[in-house]
Amino acid sequence: MTPEVITSLASHAMYITLLVASPLLASALFIGLIVSLFQAATQINEMTLSFIPKILGVFGTLVLAGPWLLETLIDFTRSVFTGFPHLIG
């Protein structure tokens, strides 16, 4: 295995990680922003108010985007395992 191959594999793994995590993080960020605006408008200073909407939003995103996320992870894992003979030899 050459350093270029290892670097390429690590770069692709980081890209897949970013691709899989971004929908969940984006939904949590958007819901947190909406709840923060609501708290600022109503002057409610409760720190735990944003947890339940974020959990529900991330769960909903996971339900909607779950098949795509799982397919992306399975494709990457399959490509890594099928590429092992080429990486080693």
CYANA upper distance limits for C-alpha pairs under 8 A (distance plus 0.5 A):
  1 MET  CA      5 VAL  CA      6.94
  1 MET  CA      6 ILE  CA      7.55
  1 MET  CA     87 LEU  CA      6.22
  1 MET  CA     88 ILE  CA      6.32
  1 MET  CA     89 GLY  CA      7.97
  2 THR  CA      6 ILE  CA      7.05
  3 PRO  CA      7 THR  CA      6.51
  4 GLU  CA      8 SER  CA      6.51
  5 VAL  CA      9 LEU  CA      6.59
  5 VAL  CA     87 LEU  CA      7.97
  6 ILE  CA     10 ALA  CA      6.57
  7 THR  CA     11 SER  CA      6.48
  8 SER  CA     12 HIS  CA      6.61
  9 LEU  CA     13 ALA  CA      6.63
 10 ALA  CA     14 MET  CA      6.69
 11 SER  CA     15 TYR  CA      6.70
 12 HIS  CA     16 ILE  CA      6.69
 13 ALA  CA     17 THR  CA      6.65
 13 ALA  CA     76 PHE  CA      8.47
 14 MET  CA     18 LEU  CA      6.68
 15 TYR  CA     19 LEU  CA      6.58
 16 ILE  CA     20 VAL  CA      6.54
 16 ILE  CA     72 THR  CA      8.12
 16 ILE  CA     73 LEU  CA      7.96
 16 ILE  CA     76 PHE  CA      8.17
 17 THR  CA     21 ALA  CA      6.53
 18 LEU  CA     22 SER  CA      6.31
 19 LEU  CA     23 PRO  CA      8.22
 20 VAL  CA     24 LEU  CA      8.44
 20 VAL  CA     69 LEU  CA      6.22
 20 VAL  CA     72 THR  CA      8.12
 20 VAL  CA     73 LEU  CA      8.33
 21 ALA  CA     25 LEU  CA      6.66
 22 SER  CA     26 ALA  CA      6.28
 23 PRO  CA     27 SER  CA      6.68
 23 PRO  CA     61 THR  CA      7.65
 23 PRO  CA     65 ALA  CA      8.28
 24 LEU  CA     28 ALA  CA      6.82
 24 LEU  CA     58 VAL  CA      6.10
 24 LEU  CA     61 THR  CA      6.83
 24 LEU  CA     62 LEU  CA      7.47
 25 LEU  CA     29 LEU  CA      6.54
 25 LEU  CA     58 VAL  CA      8.39
 26 ALA  CA     30 PHE  CA      6.56
 27 SER  CA     31 ILE  CA      6.58
 27 SER  CA     54 LYS  CA      8.28
 27 SER  CA     57 GLY  CA      6.87
 27 SER  CA     58 VAL  CA      6.69
 27 SER  CA     61 THR  CA      7.55
 28 ALA  CA     32 GLY  CA      6.44
 28 ALA  CA     54 LYS  CA      5.86
 28 ALA  CA     55 ILE  CA      8.40
 28 ALA  CA     57 GLY  CA      7.17
 28 ALA  CA     58 VAL  CA      6.65
 29 LEU  CA     33 LEU  CA      6.66
 30 PHE  CA     34 ILE  CA      6.81
 31 ILE  CA     35 VAL  CA      6.62
 31 ILE  CA     53 PRO  CA      7.40
 31 ILE  CA     54 LYS  CA      6.50
 31 ILE  CA     57 GLY  CA      7.60
 32 GLY  CA     36 SER  CA      6.48
 32 GLY  CA     50 SER  CA      6.83
 32 GLY  CA     54 LYS  CA      7.22
 33 LEU  CA     37 LEU  CA      6.68
 34 ILE  CA     38 PHE  CA      6.72
 35 VAL  CA     39 GLN  CA      6.57
 35 VAL  CA     49 LEU  CA      8.39
 35 VAL  CA     50 SER  CA      6.57
 36 SER  CA     40 ALA  CA      6.56
 36 SER  CA     50 SER  CA      8.31
 37 LEU  CA     41 ALA  CA      6.59
 38 PHE  CA     42 THR  CA      6.64
 39 GLN  CA     43 GLN  CA      5.91
 39 GLN  CA     44 ILE  CA      5.47
 39 GLN  CA     45 ASN  CA      7.07
 40 ALA  CA     44 ILE  CA      7.40
 48 THR  CA     52 ILE  CA      8.49
 49 LEU  CA     53 PRO  CA      8.39
 50 SER  CA     54 LYS  CA      6.68
 51 PHE  CA     55 ILE  CA      6.58
 52 ILE  CA     56 LEU  CA      6.65
 53 PRO  CA     57 GLY  CA      6.43
 54 LYS  CA     58 VAL  CA      6.49
 55 ILE  CA     59 PHE  CA      6.52
 56 LEU  CA     60 GLY  CA      6.53
 57 GLY  CA     61 THR  CA      6.59
 58 VAL  CA     62 LEU  CA      6.49
 59 PHE  CA     63 VAL  CA      6.67
 60 GLY  CA     64 LEU  CA      6.69
 61 THR  CA     65 ALA  CA      6.22
 61 THR  CA     66 GLY  CA      7.99
 62 LEU  CA     66 GLY  CA      5.32
 63 VAL  CA     67 PRO  CA      8.40
 65 ALA  CA     69 LEU  CA      6.62
 66 GLY  CA     70 LEU  CA      6.48
 67 PRO  CA     71 GLU  CA      6.50
 68 TRP  CA     72 THR  CA      6.61
 69 LEU  CA     73 LEU  CA      6.80
 70 LEU  CA     74 ILE  CA      6.55
 71 GLU  CA     75 ASP  CA      6.54
 72 THR  CA     76 PHE  CA      6.77
 73 LEU  CA     77 THR  CA      6.62
 74 ILE  CA     78 ARG  CA      6.43
 75 ASP  CA     79 SER  CA      6.59
 76 PHE  CA     80 VAL  CA      6.72
 77 THR  CA     81 PHE  CA      6.67
 78 ARG  CA     82 THR  CA      6.48
 79 SER  CA     83 GLY  CA      6.39
 80 VAL  CA     84 PHE  CA      6.86
 83 GLY  CA     87 LEU  CA      6.68
 84 PHE  CA     88 ILE  CA      6.55
 85 PRO  CA     89 GLY  CA      6.50
